[in-house]
């Protein structure tokens, strides 16, 4: 049984809030604490796996035993998490957000078009407006990143796009369990994360920090584990182009969250850019009513 549009919209809103929260937690940890990117990534993935395991154990539905994830999705999830963390070492948050969501957009929309999805003129206009709003939002803070940092963030965006696209292939509701699939993917990232930490530990490049540890756990357990489980619930009901476009709202939410919780300035350009992005998303995802064709005029009887 497919989900109602209202329920899908509710899940999407929750997931976008979780993604934005994850960005804020990651930014706070890597910018304001001494924790290193590898340790943050590993703690984030391990805590996410633990939270999802608890959620699966709490479920009693008939489909809770179905679904286990796969190594390809887990690899994409790990590549995103690691690339995201390492990229923010050498670039501003604005530049990183533009690179990340640009790569996500390109990956998912190109895949959707390749699979036969077509954007109407109104939806193309919405995409242009949303992208223009995103560039206007981020342009004042842009700074030329290092080549390694740019490639790392672009790779993270492609990996997240791949992970989201694979999430769309989940069976319909009632035939599979998105939470268990997400838990399986997270658990498969644990040995990858531990291998990353071990490799950097051999070179003496690890740095733990109490505040950073707490932020990494919150990022993994709540913003990542619970957030991705919710996202996987909604994904099968979304077109690839729609799933890509709604994620443009994350930089807006993160910027507003930064103003509310981190004391960052909330300016008029920020508000105007946010309206452009959200308005563009609305043009993309709100399908117009199909036109009703008038029946051909009846021919007079001979």
ABEGO torsion letter per residue (X at the ends): XBBBAAAAAAAAAAAAAAAAAAAAAAAAAAAABABBAAAAAAAAAAAAAAAAAAAAAABABAAAABEAEBAAAAAAAAAAAAAAAAAAAABBAAAAAAAAAAAAAAAAAAAAAAAGBBBBAAAAAAAAAAAAAAAAAAAAABBBBBAAAAAAAAAAAAAAAAAAAAAAABBBBGABBAAAAAAAAAAAAAAAAAAAAAAAAAAGABBBBAAAAAAAAAAAAAAAAAAAAAAAAAAAABBAAAAAAAAAAAAAAAAAAAAAAAGBBBBAAAAAAAAAAAAAAAAAABBBBBBBBBBBBBBBBX
